Amino acid sequence: MDDKVRVREELDLTGARWQATDGELEFAQVEHVDGLVYTALRKATDPDGPVLVFTPSEWDAFVAGARDGEFHDLAGLTAD
């Protein structure tokens, strides 16, 4: 079940400041009318394409996992 469909529909990304990552993704942190700051993630090469939306706790967990190398297998990388 998509529990953030309403948030994505209401999230205004028109004025978002997109920041590049080391790869082909970029992200923006955008405040929503519910008072939370959501993080949006998209492919830099497809700015009009799909956007993933993370709550603050989801984003923190994602960043921590990336730092810990949890996604190396998915990306075809080896752990340091």
C-alpha positions, 0 to 999 in steps of 0.5 A: 500500500502506498501510504504517501500518495496524498503527500506526493500529490500535495508536495510542491516541487516547482521551487525545489532546490535539487542537489546532485549526488555522486551518482546520477541522482539528485534530491531536494528537501521540501516542506509539506503542509503537514509540517514535515520536511520530506526528501524527494529523490529523482534521476538527474537525467529524467527531471520530469520522471518519477520521484521517490518521497521519503519521510524524515525517518525514512531518509535518515535510515536510507542515508545510514544504510548507504553509509554502512554499505547496505546497498553495495550488492544492489549496485554491484559494488564491493564493501570497503 
